[in-house]
Amino acid sequence: MIGRELKPKIRFGFDVPGDNDGFRRVLPFRRSWVAIVLVAAMDAAFIIPAVLTFGQAMAEWGTYDSLFDLVAALFLSAWLLGWMIAPLIMTTVLI
């Protein structure tokens, strides 16, 4: 193509570029729709229990009368914090 230059793209990596004046060829990213659907299904499967646990934790924090209720609220909150790591990572990957 006449008048069209090869524009270098910035990429982050751990390897050393070749001897091509510090540039390397970057191939386009090919999306796998099967992998995207699989990650989205897993994301939904992890989000549903997290939302239900959030509802339980909020109900426990709203009404606690004894030490057992306070410990249950703390446990559900810690469980929710641990359970939300996977959906946050998968949603970030999907976005």
N, C-alpha and C positions, 0 to 999 in steps of 0.2 A: 504494500500500500504506500502510495506516494504521499509524503507530507506527514506521515504518522510516525512518531518516535516511540521508542520503548521507554516507558516511564517507570522508574524504579518505585517499588512499594516497600514500605517499612514493615518488617516482620520481626517478631521477637523469637529468639531461639538460642539453643545452647551450643550449636555447632559453629564451626569457623567457615566463613564464606570462601568460595573458591577463588581462583585467580582472575576472575572476570571483572576487574576493577572494583572489587568489593561488592558487586551486585550478584544476585542469584535469581533464577527464574522462579516465579511463584505461580503454581498451577491453581486454577479455580477450585473452590470447595464444592464437592458434590454431596448433595443431601441425600440421605437414605430415609425415605418416607416410612419404611417399616420400623426403623429405629426410633424415629420421631413419634410414631403412634404408640410404640411400646413404652417409651419413656413417659408419654402423656398419660397412658393408662396406669402406669405405676405411680405417677404423681397424684392422680385422682384417688387411687387406692390408699395412698398415705395421707392425703388431705382429709378424707372423710372421718377417720378416727380422730385426727387432730382437732377438727371442728367440734366433734362430740365431746372430747376431753376438755376442750376450752369451755364448753357450756357447763360441764360438771364442775370444773374448777371455779368458775364464776359463781355458781350456786353455793359451793362450799365456802367461798370467801364472803359471800353475802350474809350467811347465817352460821355462825359457830358459837356454841355455848360451852364447850368443854375442851380440854386439852386434846382429846381424841379427834374432835372436829378440826382443830387447828393443824394437827399433824396430817390429817387426811387432805386438807387444803394445800399444805406445803408439798405433800407427796404428789398430788395431782398436778401442781404447778411445775414441779421438777420433771415429772413424766411428760408433760406437754412440751417443756423446753427440749428434752431429749428427742421427742417424737417429731418435732418440727424441723430438725436439721435436714433430714432426707427430702421433704417436700421443698424446702428453700433451695437446696442445691439443684434438684431436678427442675424446678421452675426457672431458676437462673440459667440452666443449660438450655431449656426450651426457648427462653426469650432471646 
